């Protein structure tokens, strides 16, 4: 399950690719790591018909029968869009595309720690070493409820993205699923505007050579407290 990805690109590149005419996302950092329940840019069709770049919170409403506790931190990955809970979100008004340049899957080897972070090692995937822009095929919705108990109830705009069977590169690391990736403007246009009968065909496994394993982004490099010399070497 993909629960971490990175965006290292510009808002202009995202707008040009998707033909988004309106940008309400604010300023996007040059490189940012996205974790569940955080805000991140997506491109969607707004209620007035305009295509816009907006900041939404990662994690769609969880199916009620899978809820635990009083807060819903969200469902990040959607494997079966035919499941009744997801059916209301399949129209073009609830589809979005999620910009990404690399994404992570944790090592399947128990106890394999990243020596720089001290947490479970991640494998990072991109379209190439230069990490060009691509998109996840996503869904979004308005929602009212509690994301975190300390925040209390509120109005939210949420998103998640579809997954599918893994290709030969990802299967040894995550045998159950990989994100649905869109690698051309034509594919993102289909996802955002075509009838579901056509758009659903994009939920397919990427070719085995579509992705490569890359080094973790610079945003993932952690330094011991007080190690200023190492930090300055990157400036």
Secondary structure as a PSIPRED ss2 file (coil, helix, strand):
# PSIPRED VFORMAT (PSIPRED V4.0)

   1 X C   1.000  0.000  0.000
   2 X C   1.000  0.000  0.000
   3 X C   1.000  0.000  0.000
   4 X E   0.000  0.000  1.000
   5 X E   0.000  0.000  1.000
   6 X E   0.000  0.000  1.000
   7 X E   0.000  0.000  1.000
   8 X C   1.000  0.000  0.000
   9 X C   1.000  0.000  0.000
  10 X C   1.000  0.000  0.000
  11 X H   0.000  1.000  0.000
  12 X H   0.000  1.000  0.000
  13 X H   0.000  1.000  0.000
  14 X H   0.000  1.000  0.000
  15 X H   0.000  1.000  0.000
  16 X H   0.000  1.000  0.000
  17 X H   0.000  1.000  0.000
  18 X H   0.000  1.000  0.000
  19 X C   1.000  0.000  0.000
  20 X C   1.000  0.000  0.000
  21 X C   1.000  0.000  0.000
  22 X E   0.000  0.000  1.000
  23 X E   0.000  0.000  1.000
  24 X C   1.000  0.000  0.000
  25 X C   1.000  0.000  0.000
  26 X C   1.000  0.000  0.000
  27 X C   1.000  0.000  0.000
  28 X C   1.000  0.000  0.000
  29 X C   1.000  0.000  0.000
  30 X C   1.000  0.000  0.000
  31 X C   1.000  0.000  0.000
  32 X E   0.000  0.000  1.000
  33 X E   0.000  0.000  1.000
  34 X E   0.000  0.000  1.000
  35 X E   0.000  0.000  1.000
  36 X C   1.000  0.000  0.000
  37 X C   1.000  0.000  0.000
  38 X C   1.000  0.000  0.000
  39 X E   0.000  0.000  1.000
  40 X E   0.000  0.000  1.000
  41 X E   0.000  0.000  1.000
  42 X E   0.000  0.000  1.000
  43 X E   0.000  0.000  1.000
  44 X E   0.000  0.000  1.000
  45 X E   0.000  0.000  1.000
  46 X C   1.000  0.000  0.000
  47 X C   1.000  0.000  0.000
  48 X C   1.000  0.000  0.000
  49 X C   1.000  0.000  0.000
  50 X C   1.000  0.000  0.000
  51 X E   0.000  0.000  1.000
  52 X E   0.000  0.000  1.000
  53 X E   0.000  0.000  1.000
  54 X E   0.000  0.000  1.000
  55 X E   0.000  0.000  1.000
  56 X E   0.000  0.000  1.000
  57 X E   0.000  0.000  1.000
  58 X E   0.000  0.000  1.000
  59 X C   1.000  0.000  0.000
  60 X E   0.000  0.000  1.000
  61 X C   1.000  0.000  0.000
  62 X C   1.000  0.000  0.000
  63 X C   1.000  0.000  0.000
  64 X H   0.000  1.000  0.000
  65 X H   0.000  1.000  0.000
  66 X H   0.000  1.000  0.000
  67 X C   1.000  0.000  0.000
  68 X C   1.000  0.000  0.000
  69 X C   1.000  0.000  0.000
  70 X C   1.000  0.000  0.000
  71 X C   1.000  0.000  0.000
  72 X C   1.000  0.000  0.000
  73 X C   1.000  0.000  0.000
  74 X C   1.000  0.000  0.000
  75 X E   0.000  0.000  1.000
  76 X C   1.000  0.000  0.000
  77 X E   0.000  0.000  1.000
  78 X E   0.000  0.000  1.000
  79 X C   1.000  0.000  0.000
  80 X C   1.000  0.000  0.000
  81 X C   1.000  0.000  0.000
  82 X C   1.000  0.000  0.000
  83 X C   1.000  0.000  0.000
  84 X H   0.000  1.000  0.000
  85 X H   0.000  1.000  0.000
  86 X H   0.000  1.000  0.000
  87 X H   0.000  1.000  0.000
  88 X H   0.000  1.000  0.000
  89 X H   0.000  1.000  0.000
  90 X C   1.000  0.000  0.000
  91 X C   1.000  0.000  0.000
  92 X H   0.000  1.000  0.000
  93 X H   0.000  1.000  0.000
  94 X H   0.000  1.000  0.000
  95 X E   0.000  0.000  1.000
  96 X E   0.000  0.000  1.000
  97 X E   0.000  0.000  1.000
  98 X E   0.000  0.000  1.000
  99 X E   0.000  0.000  1.000
 100 X E   0.000  0.000  1.000
 101 X C   1.000  0.000  0.000
 102 X E   0.000  0.000  1.000
 103 X E   0.000  0.000  1.000
 104 X E   0.000  0.000  1.000
 105 X E   0.000  0.000  1.000
 106 X E   0.000  0.000  1.000
 107 X C   1.000  0.000  0.000
 108 X C   1.000  0.000  0.000
 109 X C   1.000  0.000  0.000
 110 X C   1.000  0.000  0.000
 111 X C   1.000  0.000  0.000
 112 X C   1.000  0.000  0.000
 113 X E   0.000  0.000  1.000
 114 X C   1.000  0.000  0.000
 115 X C   1.000  0.000  0.000
 116 X C   1.000  0.000  0.000
 117 X C   1.000  0.000  0.000
 118 X C   1.000  0.000  0.000
 119 X C   1.000  0.000  0.000
 120 X E   0.000  0.000  1.000
 121 X C   1.000  0.000  0.000
 122 X E   0.000  0.000  1.000
 123 X E   0.000  0.000  1.000
 124 X E   0.000  0.000  1.000
 125 X E   0.000  0.000  1.000
 126 X E   0.000  0.000  1.000
 127 X C   1.000  0.000  0.000
 128 X C   1.000  0.000  0.000
 129 X C   1.000  0.000  0.000
 130 X C   1.000  0.000  0.000
 131 X C   1.000  0.000  0.000
 132 X C   1.000  0.000  0.000
 133 X C   1.000  0.000  0.000
 134 X E   0.000  0.000  1.000
 135 X E   0.000  0.000  1.000
 136 X E   0.000  0.000  1.000
 137 X E   0.000  0.000  1.000
 138 X E   0.000  0.000  1.000
 139 X E   0.000  0.000  1.000
 140 X E   0.000  0.000  1.000
 141 X E   0.000  0.000  1.000
 142 X E   0.000  0.000  1.000
 143 X E   0.000  0.000  1.000
 144 X E   0.000  0.000  1.000
 145 X E   0.000  0.000  1.000
 146 X E   0.000  0.000  1.000
 147 X C   1.000  0.000  0.000
 148 X C   1.000  0.000  0.000
 149 X C   1.000  0.000  0.000
 150 X C   1.000  0.000  0.000
 151 X C   1.000  0.000  0.000
 152 X C   1.000  0.000  0.000
 153 X E   0.000  0.000  1.000
 154 X E   0.000  0.000  1.000
 155 X E   0.000  0.000  1.000
 156 X E   0.000  0.000  1.000
 157 X E   0.000  0.000  1.000
 158 X E   0.000  0.000  1.000
 159 X E   0.000  0.000  1.000
 160 X E   0.000  0.000  1.000
 161 X E   0.000  0.000  1.000
 162 X E   0.000  0.000  1.000
 163 X E   0.000  0.000  1.000
 164 X E   0.000  0.000  1.000
 165 X C   1.000  0.000  0.000
 166 X C   1.000  0.000  0.000
 167 X C   1.000  0.000  0.000
 168 X H   0.000  1.000  0.000
 169 X H   0.000  1.000  0.000
 170 X H   0.000  1.000  0.000
 171 X H   0.000  1.000  0.000
 172 X C   1.000  0.000  0.000
 173 X C   1.000  0.000  0.000
 174 X C   1.000  0.000  0.000
 175 X C   1.000  0.000  0.000
 176 X C   1.000  0.000  0.000
 177 X C   1.000  0.000  0.000
 178 X E   0.000  0.000  1.000
 179 X E   0.000  0.000  1.000
 180 X C   1.000  0.000  0.000
 181 X E   0.000  0.000  1.000
 182 X E   0.000  0.000  1.000
 183 X C   1.000  0.000  0.000
 184 X C   1.000  0.000  0.000
 185 X H   0.000  1.000  0.000
 186 X H   0.000  1.000  0.000
 187 X H   0.000  1.000  0.000
 188 X H   0.000  1.000  0.000
 189 X H   0.000  1.000  0.000
 190 X H   0.000  1.000  0.000
 191 X H   0.000  1.000  0.000
 192 X H   0.000  1.000  0.000
 193 X H   0.000  1.000  0.000
 194 X C   1.000  0.000  0.000
 195 X C   1.000  0.000  0.000
 196 X H   0.000  1.000  0.000
 197 X H   0.000  1.000  0.000
 198 X H   0.000  1.000  0.000
 199 X H   0.000  1.000  0.000
 200 X H   0.000  1.000  0.000
 201 X H   0.000  1.000  0.000
 202 X H   0.000  1.000  0.000
 203 X C   1.000  0.000  0.000
 204 X C   1.000  0.000  0.000
 205 X C   1.000  0.000  0.000
 206 X C   1.000  0.000  0.000
 207 X C   1.000  0.000  0.000
 208 X C   1.000  0.000  0.000
 209 X C   1.000  0.000  0.000
 210 X C   1.000  0.000  0.000
 211 X C   1.000  0.000  0.000
 212 X E   0.000  0.000  1.000
 213 X E   0.000  0.000  1.000
 214 X E   0.000  0.000  1.000
 215 X C   1.000  0.000  0.000
 216 X C   1.000  0.000  0.000
 217 X C   1.000  0.000  0.000
 218 X H   0.000  1.000  0.000
 219 X H   0.000  1.000  0.000
 220 X H   0.000  1.000  0.000
 221 X C   1.000  0.000  0.000
 222 X C   1.000  0.000  0.000
 223 X C   1.000  0.000  0.000
 224 X C   1.000  0.000  0.000
 225 X C   1.000  0.000  0.000
 226 X C   1.000  0.000  0.000
 227 X C   1.000  0.000  0.000
 228 X H   0.000  1.000  0.000
 229 X H   0.000  1.000  0.000
 230 X H   0.000  1.000  0.000
 231 X H   0.000  1.000  0.000
 232 X H   0.000  1.000  0.000
 233 X C   1.000  0.000  0.000
 234 X C   1.000  0.000  0.000
 235 X C   1.000  0.000  0.000
